[in-house]
């Protein structure tokens, strides 16, 4: 006998309405709008702003899967367009290392204390911000063992905290290849690694009904921010906006520190 699905629309709308009554959802909505603007303008920074603050209010086990749903609906499709043009000998070793560590990182995400994961998130954001501001990059020639090692680190960081950027930025953006080639490689790499993460999160049961409802409500803010950030790209100097993005990322990291809960969460 087929299951009775007649009550599904009412359950969905009821759950959506209930989620919309939560003040924390609208806080993350506003944060996601800001994160989308930063990401749309500069190409980075969305996760660095949204995930730590969402984890502060909702917990990492909700914040990370929710953001990956955003990514699946926004950035990932663009990454798939890069697959025919990327350099597979450069992408494959890094992707292999990343995939190897995904189960380990997700296990850490779901088994460590929430505060521990949040400290790791904040540390990752500070590391990423330090790399961006300093401009330091790996200057050696890319090779399969090094690429695999970077993928291992990025995979562990990304699946446990939702933020995998620091090793990728430091390693790949320091190469002397054409900038378009590097960008294509990064987009292809993130599309495949994010898809694998989505599959693993679904398999582990982390795409809960609550996470899906939150994502449905909040994603439009992130998408609007992406659109607005892209429009701002032509109306502001790059130096001004990058400095603004760095400041916003720093504020996000500081506010999201567990030691700030005493002052911010009542």
C-alpha positions in Angstrom: 0.0 0.0 0.0 1.3 3.4 -0.9 1.9 5.8 2.0 -0.6 8.6 2.5 1.0 11.8 1.4 -2.1 14.0 1.7 -0.9 15.5 4.9 2.6 16.3 3.7 1.8 19.9 2.4 0.2 20.8 5.7 3.1 19.3 7.7 5.6 21.2 5.6 3.8 24.5 5.8 3.3 24.0 9.6 7.0 23.3 10.1 7.9 26.3 7.9 5.7 28.6 9.9 7.0 27.2 13.2 10.6 27.7 12.1 9.8 31.3 11.1 8.8 32.1 14.6 12.3 31.5 15.9 14.3 34.7 16.4 17.6 32.9 15.9 16.5 32.1 12.3 16.2 35.8 11.5 19.6 36.5 13.0 21.1 33.9 10.7 19.0 35.3 7.8 20.6 38.7 8.3 24.1 37.2 8.6 23.5 35.1 5.5 22.6 38.2 3.5 25.8 39.9 4.6 27.8 36.7 3.9 26.2 36.5 0.4 27.2 40.1 -0.4 30.8 39.4 0.6 30.9 36.2 -1.4 29.2 37.7 -4.4 31.6 40.6 -4.6 35.0 39.0 -3.7 34.4 35.3 -4.5 35.3 34.3 -0.9 34.1 34.9 2.7 30.5 33.6 2.7 31.3 30.5 4.8 33.7 32.5 7.0 30.9 34.8 8.0 27.8 32.6 8.0 29.0 29.3 9.5 30.6 30.5 12.8 27.6 32.8 13.6 25.1 30.2 12.6 26.9 27.6 14.7 26.8 30.1 17.7 23.0 30.2 17.6 22.0 26.9 16.1 25.0 24.6 16.8 27.5 23.2 14.3 25.5 20.1 13.5 22.8 22.3 12.1 24.9 25.2 10.7 27.3 23.1 8.6 24.7 21.0 6.8 22.5 24.1 6.3 25.3 26.0 4.6 26.1 23.0 2.4 22.5 23.1 1.2 23.1 26.8 0.3 26.2 25.8 -1.6 24.4 23.0 -3.4 21.8 25.4 -4.7 24.1 28.3 -5.6 27.8 27.8 -6.2 28.0 24.1 -6.9 26.2 24.2 -10.3 28.7 26.8 -11.5 31.6 24.6 -10.5 30.3 21.7 -12.6 30.6 23.9 -15.7 34.4 24.0 -15.0 34.8 20.2 -15.1 35.5 19.9 -18.8 38.2 22.7 -18.6 40.1 21.8 -15.4 43.4 20.1 -15.3 42.6 16.7 -13.9 46.2 15.7 -13.1 46.3 18.7 -10.7 42.8 18.3 -9.3 42.6 14.5 -8.8 45.3 14.0 -6.1 43.9 16.9 -4.0 40.3 15.6 -4.5 41.4 12.1 -3.4 43.0 13.4 -0.2 39.8 15.4 0.5 37.5 12.5 0.0 39.6 10.3 2.2 39.1 12.6 5.2 35.4 13.4 4.8 34.1 10.5 7.0 36.7 11.4 9.7 35.7 15.1 9.6 31.9 14.4 9.8 32.5 12.0 12.7 34.3 14.8 14.5 31.5 17.2 13.7 28.9 14.9 15.2 30.8 13.5 18.1 32.8 16.3 19.5 31.3 18.8 21.9 29.6 21.8 20.2 32.0 24.2 22.0 35.0 22.3 20.7 33.8 22.4 17.1 33.1 26.1 17.4 36.6 26.8 18.8 38.0 24.9 15.7 35.7 26.9 13.4 37.0 30.2 14.9 40.6 29.1 14.7 40.1 28.1 11.0 38.5 31.5 10.3 41.4 33.4 12.0 43.9 31.2 10.0 42.1 32.0 6.7 41.9 35.7 7.5 45.6 35.7 8.3 46.5 34.1 5.0 44.3 36.5 3.0 45.7 39.6 4.7 49.4 38.5 4.6 49.3 37.4 1.0 51.5 34.4 1.9 51.3 31.6 -0.7 53.1 28.3 -1.3 55.8 29.0 -3.9 56.9 25.4 -4.7 55.9 23.5 -7.8 52.6 21.5 -7.5 53.1 17.8 -7.3 50.8 14.8 -6.6 52.1 14.1 -3.0 51.9 17.8 -2.0 48.4 18.1 -3.6 47.2 15.0 -1.9 48.5 16.3 1.5 46.7 19.6 1.0 43.5 17.7 0.1 43.8 15.7 3.3 44.0 18.8 5.4 41.3 20.7 3.5 39.0 17.6 3.7 39.4 17.3 7.4 38.9 21.0 8.0 36.0 21.3 5.6 34.0 18.3 6.9 34.5 19.0 10.6 34.0 22.8 10.5 32.5 23.6 7.1 35.6 25.8 6.2 38.3 24.3 4.0 39.8 27.4 2.4 43.1 28.1 4.2 45.2 25.2 2.7 43.6 25.6 -0.7 44.2 29.4 -0.9 47.8 29.1 0.3 48.7 26.2 -2.0 46.9 26.8 -5.3 46.9 30.6 -5.5 50.7 30.7 -5.1 51.2 28.8 -8.4 52.4 30.4 -11.5 49.8 29.0 -13.8 47.4 31.2 -15.7 44.9 32.7 -13.2 42.0 31.4 -15.3 43.3 27.9 -15.1 43.8 28.1 -11.3 40.2 29.5 -10.9 38.8 26.7 -13.0 40.7 24.0 -11.0 39.4 25.5 -7.7 35.8 25.7 -8.9 35.9 22.1 -10.2 37.5 20.8 -7.0 35.0 22.5 -4.8 32.0 21.4 -6.9 33.1 17.7 -6.6 34.2 17.9 -2.9 31.0 19.7 -1.9 28.8 17.2 -3.7 30.6 14.3 -1.9 30.1 16.2 1.4 26.4 16.6 0.6 26.0 12.9 -0.1 27.9 12.0 3.2 25.8 14.5 5.2 22.6 13.0 3.8 23.8 9.4 4.4 24.7 10.3 8.0 21.2 11.7 8.5 22.3 15.3 9.0 20.0 16.8 6.4 17.2 16.7 9.0 13.7 18.1 8.5 14.7 21.0 10.7 17.9 21.7 8.6 15.9 21.7 5.4 13.3 24.1 6.7 15.9 26.5 8.0 17.7 26.3 4.6 14.5 27.1 2.7 13.9 30.2 4.8 17.5 31.5 4.9 18.8 30.6 1.4 16.9 33.5 -0.4 18.9 35.9 1.8 22.2 34.4 0.8 21.1 34.3 -2.9 20.0 37.9 -2.8 23.4 38.8 -1.2 25.3 37.0 -4.0 23.4 39.0 -6.5 23.9 42.3 -4.7 27.6 41.6 -4.2 28.1 40.9 -7.9 26.3 44.2 -8.7 28.5 46.1 -6.1 31.6 44.7 -7.9 31.2 47.4 -10.5 30.4 50.3 -8.1 33.2 50.1 -5.5 37.0 49.9 -5.4 38.4 46.4 -4.8 40.7 47.7 -2.0 37.8 49.3 -0.1 35.5 46.2 -0.4 38.3 43.7 0.5 39.1 45.6 3.6 35.4 45.7 4.5 35.2 42.0 3.9 38.2 41.3 6.2 36.7 43.4 8.9 33.4 41.6 8.7 35.1 38.2 8.8 37.1 39.3 11.8 34.0 40.5 13.6 32.2 37.2 12.8 35.1 35.2 14.2 35.3 37.2 17.4 31.6 37.2 18.1 31.3 33.4 17.4 34.0 32.5 20.0 32.4 30.4 22.7 33.7 32.7 25.4 31.4 35.4 24.0 28.3 33.4 24.7 28.1 34.9 28.2 27.7 38.4 26.7 25.6 37.6 23.6 23.4 34.6 24.4 20.9 35.0 27.2 
